[in-house]
Amino acid sequence: MTARRPPKRVTPQYLENAALHYLERFASSSANLRRVLMRRVDRSVQEHGTDREEAARWVDDLLARYQRSGLLDDAGYARMKAESLHRRGASTRAIREKLAAKGVARDAVDGALDRVREDVEGGDLDLAAALALARRRRLGPYRAPESRAAFRDKDLAALGRAGFAYEIARRVVDAEDPAELE
């Protein structure tokens, strides 16, 4: 088994390179990028005795510069992530939780959900997402007709675990045809 290489000593240039490399691969909120960079700082503090406060200032300066230049945009990130999660069938509750875990402010999340709600016909965000999840996982009306009754409770439970209210889950699972809900 090969030994892990010791972490590099952080410098402003090293942190910038790490941030750019991360942003090339992943969309990120400011708070999430701060967590990623501070993990590197903490490893450098343990290994090399780096001054944590000075490195934290470097991270803050870097994030402020990226926000001014538009490279980091929490509202844009929230909008993109909310649209993606909604298309996959995430409830508004799940979207809020995932964005909060990434450090996105509540007002940015509310704005992102409002934008997604504008794009949904009828404006019922949770019903549209529950249908998308049911379609993707073949629940309720998307299940073979002969096995629907046997799996009704399991389908309701799957939608409930995904964060949908019982009323919405019941409407989706009990629908004869998905077109009647769309």
Secondary structure as the mmCIF struct_conf table of DSSP 4:
data_model
#
loop_
_struct_conf.conf_type_id
_struct_conf.id
_struct_conf.beg_label_comp_id
_struct_conf.beg_label_asym_id
_struct_conf.beg_label_seq_id
_struct_conf.end_label_comp_id
_struct_conf.end_label_asym_id
_struct_conf.end_label_seq_id
HELX_LH_PP_P HELX_LH_PP_P1 THR A 2 VAL A 10
HELX_RH_AL_P HELX_RH_AL_P1 PRO A 12 ARG A 25
HELX_RH_AL_P HELX_RH_AL_P2 SER A 30 HIS A 48
HELX_RH_AL_P HELX_RH_AL_P3 ARG A 52 SER A 69
TURN_TY1_P TURN_TY1_P1 GLY A 70 GLY A 70
BEND BEND1 LEU A 71 LEU A 71
HELX_RH_AL_P HELX_RH_AL_P4 ASP A 74 ARG A 87
TURN_TY1_P TURN_TY1_P2 ARG A 88 GLY A 89
HELX_RH_AL_P HELX_RH_AL_P5 THR A 92 ALA A 101
TURN_TY1_P TURN_TY1_P3 LYS A 102 GLY A 103
HELX_RH_AL_P HELX_RH_AL_P6 ARG A 106 ASP A 119
BEND BEND2 VAL A 120 VAL A 120
HELX_RH_3T_P HELX_RH_3T_P1 GLU A 121 GLY A 123
HELX_RH_AL_P HELX_RH_AL_P7 LEU A 125 ARG A 137
TURN_TY1_P TURN_TY1_P4 ARG A 138 ARG A 138
HELX_RH_3T_P HELX_RH_3T_P2 GLY A 140 TYR A 142
BEND BEND3 ARG A 143 ARG A 143
HELX_RH_3T_P HELX_RH_3T_P3 PRO A 145 SER A 147
TURN_TY1_P TURN_TY1_P5 ARG A 148 PHE A 151
HELX_RH_AL_P HELX_RH_AL_P8 ARG A 152 ARG A 161
TURN_TY1_P TURN_TY1_P6 ALA A 162 GLY A 163
HELX_RH_AL_P HELX_RH_AL_P9 TYR A 166 ASP A 174
BEND BEND4 GLU A 176 GLU A 176
HELX_RH_AL_P HELX_RH_AL_P10 PRO A 178 LEU A 181
#
